Amino acid sequence: MAFEKFFNPESVALIGATEDPKKITSMIMKNLIEMGFEGRLVPVNPKYKEVFGFMCYSSLLDIKEQIDLTVIAIPSNLVPEVLRQQAICGIKNAIIVSGGFGELGDKGIALEEEIKSISKEEGISVMGPNCIGVLDNYSNFSSSFLPWTKVKRPAKGNLSILSQSGSFATCVLDMLSQEGMGVSKVVNYGNRADVGESEMIEYLMDDESTYVIGIYMESVDDGRRFIDASSSCSKSKPIVALKVGRRDSGIEAVRSHTGAIAGKYEIYKAAFKKSGIIEVNGFTEFLDACKVLLMQKPARGNKILIITNGGGVGVVVSDMCSVNGLDVVSTPSNVKEVLSKHFPEFFILNNPIDLTGSAGDEDYDTALKIALVENDYFDAAIIIPLMHPQTMTEGVVDIISQSAKESGKPVVICTISGIYTKKIKELFESKGLPVFPSPERSVKAMNILVERGKMDGC
Amino acid sequence: MVVETARNKAAEKIVEKILVSGRKIALPDESLEIVKLFGIDVPDCALVKTAREAVEVSKEIGFPLVLKIASPDALHKSDMGGVAMDLKNVQEVERSYNKVIDNLKRNVPNARIAGVLIQKQMPEAAHLIVGGLYDEQFGPTVMFGLGGVFVELFKDVSFRIAPVTETEALEMVKEIKAYPVLSGYRGAKMLDITQLTQTIVNISELISNINAIKEVELNPLFVYEKDVSAVDARIILK
């Protein structure tokens, strides 16, 4: 598969390798050693005979064996020469970590153009320059120079992240591990001289361990190719996009009203729509959308059941649903009738179903079974188990997750509060139910499932 | 397929003529002719070059009539007194012909004048806008929205990447905030959503097929209970 060598290379040459802790190349190599990367590491630097115990070569040209990928982190003016050498050696892939290219203005732009033309002429796939490169959580390969002691590496999982920004990719990575979300691959392509999001979407479409793709996007490499790639990928794997730089309006030479209204962002929105991409606003929504899509299936409609033991919070969730176009439709009378046989008179059976402060675990069991499992009226449910009453125990986690599973419908949990609740959150998520710490976030997450459900074939 | 090719060729021929004359902006009659080729209904019209010709043509088309200045230097015609409406007889046509020309000369000295477009005046209707735009990143796109003079103020519009299917075009129509007004809000008449949708598809085809076009716009597009009519069209080349 094209680009496979960027993620799972059998041999990697590290250009500019050193043990000098001030240089990022030392960190890249240390990371790889710590991660237990099993491919061959080949340091290249004329200054050393050995780096971290690995034999060091003075030039790529001296290496006899086949190299799959170079990771280049040397001053930018020296990079073209390295690319030419790797062309001679028949090395087809390069990650250029070094900055000092297009982002610097005229001189840098000329250097970047040179890289592009070498890449094209010699058929070398280039990631970067000015990037962190990749993390593959399964092959234990990464070109990141950020120490894993400071950026916590997430567990193996099924989310892959594409990002033009290195800092965004790094922050997301750290947040994902804190949220307990598993990751397959992270790619940061920086200046995107060659490989960009379109190629990566094409690649991830066939990547077995990627179920959901999140993209941080400043601009697009090739609009039509991006639409084609995303359209086919999003049929089987949800794609979430955060588009930034939205105020950059300005389609030039505007003479018609159409031209005057059409900011670039409006066109991006149209492109996302065409591609089946779910667009989100901001960092939190980005993470929440990826999380809910990983953990729950799409909703077939927007009739949402709310069950809680805290009336006030239930109403907040209900209001947020209306704002987001979700329908908190009344509990059907036949369902109410059955519920009323099991519950005291002061429970509120209209949607939201309010089990009140006197409810315990078993009341959730009853309510869920009757309203969601045995009845097919609602499309999805937001459950708000507030853990404060004495009658509520950890046992409610099993009860809710069991019913959610039996119903075959997507369920999102909203829990609000402190340390005890946090423990409950982890229990829920270990059972595959996503938990969000506020009404707003739970409802927005549910809305993502409804949006996804509206798409073709979902 | 053959029909489509002939249609594209005819449109490209007009485009070629515009380019040869060193212009990027099509004249009103040229714009209307191109959109008509793509199946869009436009009111009967003709370009005339003298007051006498205007009078002759006005009898053929029938009253009431609108006169619009045709000049590459008058993109927003009504802003410079280049439009005369409600003309009910030949005397009014003759007087207005001279007036729109004088107005342009006064407002834009040295303006090039190609003539005056004489057009059947359509009954008042809902003003909508359908546009096509070639975007550097994504290629051909289409826009639909509330038209008329407030279009840039309210920006009640929807965009899609072209080409669009009928289903997508219908989504675009339903997406704008003013949709209820088009579909019979509080006892209002339901407008011809089918023709509206078809018009969006037609503009999508136009912007996707004729490569030299940068922007195309029907504004206002009059929409009735039955039928639509593009009373004004604007085309700008790349």
HADDOCK unambig.tbl for C-alpha pairs under 7 A between the chains (distance, minus, plus):
assign (segid A and resid 222 and name CA) (segid B and resid 137 and name CA) 6.64 0.50 0.50
assign (segid A and resid 223 and name CA) (segid B and resid 137 and name CA) 5.01 0.50 0.50
assign (segid A and resid 223 and name CA) (segid B and resid 138 and name CA) 4.39 0.50 0.50
assign (segid A and resid 224 and name CA) (segid B and resid 138 and name CA) 5.61 0.50 0.50
assign (segid A and resid 257 and name CA) (segid B and resid 152 and name CA) 6.69 0.50 0.50
assign (segid A and resid 258 and name CA) (segid B and resid 131 and name CA) 5.72 0.50 0.50
assign (segid A and resid 258 and name CA) (segid B and resid 143 and name CA) 6.88 0.50 0.50
assign (segid A and resid 258 and name CA) (segid B and resid 217 and name CA) 6.89 0.50 0.50
assign (segid A and resid 259 and name CA) (segid B and resid 133 and name CA) 6.85 0.50 0.50
assign (segid A and resid 261 and name CA) (segid B and resid 152 and name CA) 6.45 0.50 0.50
assign (segid A and resid 261 and name CA) (segid B and resid 155 and name CA) 6.83 0.50 0.50
assign (segid A and resid 266 and name CA) (segid B and resid 159 and name CA) 6.81 0.50 0.50
assign (segid A and resid 267 and name CA) (segid B and resid 159 and name CA) 6.74 0.50 0.50
assign (segid A and resid 270 and name CA) (segid B and resid 159 and name CA) 5.59 0.50 0.50
assign (segid A and resid 270 and name CA) (segid B and resid 160 and name CA) 4.61 0.50 0.50
assign (segid A and resid 270 and name CA) (segid B and resid 161 and name CA) 5.80 0.50 0.50
assign (segid A and resid 271 and name CA) (segid B and resid 160 and name CA) 6.98 0.50 0.50
assign (segid A and resid 271 and name CA) (segid B and resid 161 and name CA) 5.93 0.50 0.50
assign (segid A and resid 274 and name CA) (segid B and resid 161 and name CA) 6.65 0.50 0.50
